[in-house]
Each structure stands twice: as C-alpha cells, then as structure tokens.
Amino acid sequence: MSRIYVLGVGPGGAGFVPPRTRKLALSCDLLIGGRRNLELFTSLAVEKREIGRDIDALLDFVAAVYRQKRVGILISGDPGLFSLLAPLRRRFSPDVLEVVPAVSALQYLFARICLPWHDAAIFSLHGRPRAMLARELAAAVRQHAKVGLFTDGRNTPALVCELLLQEGIRDRQVHIGENLSYPDEKLYRGSLEQCRGLAVGPLNVMVIIDEERQ
C-alpha cells in the first residue's frame, strides 16, 4: 500500500530532527514542508514543494501523486499539536498515513524552564480574531495553573500580556522562548507587566504560570 509519511522535525534546530524522520526523508521521492523545514534537508537531491496558504490545493496535490511517489510531509514540532495532520486525517485513511512524533516547541520550552507539562492547558492563537481573544484567554488563565500558547505575528506575547492585564489578571509569571533550539535562542521571564512591551521575533511560544498553584 502507498503511504504518506507525516514527519515531525522538532522545534527547528537540526539536532532535534528525529532519526526516524531523517531515515524516512532519505527514502522519499518528494518532500513537502514549510521553508524552514525544507532547509533542514537541503542536502537531499529530491523533489521539494513548499507549503502555501491553500491547504485544500495541497491535499489535492498529495492525493494525486502519493500512489506514484513516496511522499514525506515535514511538520514543525510534533505532528499531533496544531499541525497539518488534522486536515490530512480528514482527507486520508489512517492506513495511508505514517506519523513520526517529535519534540514540539512548547514541550521544548517547558523543558528549558524545568517544568512538567502534563497538567498544562495548551492553545494555539494562530489566526484567532482579536475580538474574542481577551475573554477566552482570561478564562483559560484563571482556570489553569499552566497555560502554553502558540502565538503568531498578530497575536504576540506582548499583546497576550496586555489583554490579560486589561482583563484584571496580574499575578502570573510569563516565560517566552524565541528561536528555540537555534543558535540564537533566547528565553525571557517576567511578570505580565514586565512583558507587555516586549518585542520578540516571530518564532516564539509562551507559558503563563500561576506560581502559587505549582
């Protein structure tokens, strides 16, 4: 049976790419992924296709070629967390997919700050409208002692801190990881007030903690 390989590449640094992902990528005729993920495999002389905004068109393309070509789809972090795996699973049978797990950026950040994350609430802010963000974020932060967030270019850590302060939340500790696992990795820690004006690069995740409940 032809298969589609959904390959987690980890938080971004080459040293975190799982051995099985590397092994399967070597066997593929076609690698599909974001630009940063494809750059991890520049030495492979195989066909490569960058993921664009039109996911339905991408899925149509994969459906048209996977029986003729061995297809590997490179996924940032772990495929099980807010990734292309969800739409792939809706289009293709699980029998067609083989998923290789990897370390997510958020998991990496929890490790860097030496905190377990089995009890954390995890949310993605990618593409979320700002109008509904403040109320939902505030409710999550009040309910959970640990909240992990995947941010984006509009819903930034600074905006998150500002919105929570506007909702009357004060006593939380913030951890932000920028360019995690890369040579220029940076970690930030502070209160909501201290981080409300913090400018960080676009590759970041954050954790908000109620230290009294740790």
C-alpha positions in Angstrom: 0.0 0.0 0.0 1.2 3.5 -0.8 1.8 5.7 2.2 2.1 9.3 3.1 4.8 10.0 5.7 4.0 12.8 8.2 7.4 13.6 9.6 7.8 15.7 12.8 11.1 17.7 12.6 11.1 19.1 16.1 11.4 22.7 17.2 13.7 23.8 14.4 17.3 23.1 15.2 18.9 20.3 13.1 20.0 18.5 16.2 16.3 17.8 17.2 15.2 16.1 14.0 14.3 12.5 15.0 16.4 9.8 13.5 13.3 8.1 12.0 12.3 11.3 10.3 15.8 11.6 8.7 15.7 7.9 7.7 12.2 8.2 6.0 13.1 11.5 4.4 16.1 9.9 2.8 13.7 7.3 1.2 11.2 9.8 -0.2 10.8 11.0 -3.8 9.1 14.2 -2.7 9.3 16.3 0.4 6.7 18.8 1.3 7.0 21.4 4.0 7.5 25.0 5.1 10.6 26.8 4.0 12.5 26.3 7.3 11.7 22.7 7.4 12.8 22.1 3.9 16.1 23.9 4.6 16.9 21.0 7.1 17.1 18.7 4.1 18.9 20.9 1.5 21.5 18.1 1.0 18.8 15.7 -0.3 18.5 15.7 -4.1 14.8 15.0 -4.2 11.8 17.0 -5.4 10.7 19.6 -2.9 7.5 21.6 -2.6 6.9 24.4 -0.2 3.5 24.5 1.6 1.4 27.6 0.7 -1.7 29.0 2.2 -4.1 26.9 0.2 -4.3 23.7 2.2 -7.1 22.2 0.1 -5.0 22.6 -3.0 -2.0 21.0 -1.3 -4.2 18.0 -0.2 -5.5 17.6 -3.7 -1.9 17.5 -5.0 -0.9 14.9 -2.4 -3.9 12.8 -3.3 -2.9 12.9 -7.0 0.8 11.9 -6.5 1.2 9.7 -3.4 0.5 6.5 -5.3 3.3 7.2 -7.8 5.7 8.9 -5.5 6.9 8.3 -1.9 5.7 11.5 -0.2 7.1 12.9 3.0 5.4 15.9 4.7 7.6 17.8 7.1 5.8 19.1 10.2 7.2 21.7 12.6 7.4 20.4 16.2 5.2 17.4 16.8 2.5 16.5 14.2 0.0 15.9 17.0 -0.1 19.6 18.0 -1.9 22.1 15.8 -0.5 20.8 12.5 -1.3 19.7 9.0 -2.1 16.2 10.5 -5.7 17.2 11.2 -6.6 18.0 7.6 -4.6 15.1 6.4 -6.5 12.8 8.7 -9.8 14.2 7.4 -8.8 13.5 3.8 -6.9 10.2 4.1 -7.4 7.0 5.9 -5.2 6.3 8.9 -4.0 3.2 7.0 -2.4 5.6 4.4 -0.6 7.8 7.0 2.5 7.0 9.0 3.2 9.7 11.6 6.6 10.2 13.2 6.4 12.2 16.5 9.0 14.8 17.5 9.6 17.4 20.2 7.3 20.4 19.9 8.5 24.0 20.6 6.2 24.2 23.6 7.5 20.9 25.0 11.0 22.2 24.5 10.2 25.5 26.4 8.7 23.5 29.3 11.9 21.5 29.4 14.1 24.7 29.4 12.2 26.1 32.3 12.3 22.8 34.2 8.5 22.3 34.5 6.4 19.3 33.8 3.6 19.9 31.3 1.2 17.0 31.7 -1.2 19.3 33.5 -0.9 22.3 31.2 -3.7 23.7 29.1 -2.4 24.2 25.5 -3.8 26.7 23.0 -2.9 28.0 19.5 -3.5 31.6 18.8 -2.7 31.3 15.1 -5.3 33.2 13.1 -7.6 33.8 16.1 -9.6 37.1 15.8 -8.6 39.5 18.5 -12.2 40.4 19.4 -12.7 37.0 21.1 -9.1 36.5 22.3 -9.1 38.5 25.6 -12.2 36.9 27.1 -11.1 33.3 26.2 -7.5 33.8 27.3 -8.5 35.3 30.6 -10.9 32.4 31.3 -8.1 29.9 30.5 -5.5 31.6 32.6 -7.8 31.9 35.6 -8.9 28.2 35.3 -5.4 26.6 34.7 -2.2 26.9 36.7 -0.2 26.5 33.5 -1.1 27.7 30.1 1.0 27.1 27.0 0.4 29.2 23.9 1.5 29.0 20.3 1.5 32.7 19.2 1.6 34.3 15.7 2.6 37.6 14.1 -0.6 39.4 15.2 -1.3 37.6 18.5 2.1 38.2 20.0 3.3 37.6 23.6 3.2 41.4 24.2 -0.5 41.5 23.1 -1.3 38.5 25.2 0.1 40.2 28.3 -1.7 43.4 27.5 -5.0 41.7 27.0 -4.7 39.7 30.3 -3.9 42.9 32.2 -6.9 44.6 30.7 -9.0 41.7 32.0 -7.7 42.3 35.5 -5.2 39.5 35.8 -1.9 40.5 37.5 -0.3 37.7 39.5 1.1 35.5 36.7 4.6 34.6 35.7 5.4 34.6 31.9 8.1 32.6 30.1 8.7 33.2 26.4 11.0 31.2 24.2 12.3 32.8 21.0 14.1 30.8 18.2 14.1 27.7 20.4 16.8 25.1 19.6 18.5 27.5 17.2 21.9 29.0 17.9 20.3 32.4 18.6 17.7 31.0 21.1 16.5 33.5 23.7 14.5 32.9 26.9 12.5 35.7 28.6 10.9 35.6 32.1 8.9 38.2 33.9 5.5 39.4 35.1 2.7 40.3 32.8 3.6 44.0 33.4 7.2 43.4 32.5 6.4 41.5 29.3 3.6 43.7 28.0 6.0 45.8 25.9 8.4 43.0 25.0 9.3 42.7 21.3 10.4 39.2 20.3 11.0 37.5 16.9 8.1 35.7 15.1 9.3 32.2 16.1 8.2 32.0 19.7 5.9 30.3 22.2 5.0 31.2 25.7 3.9 29.7 29.0 1.9 31.6 31.6 2.1 30.3 35.2 0.3 30.8 38.5 3.2 30.1 40.8 1.0 29.8 43.9 -0.6 26.7 42.4 2.7 24.9 41.5 
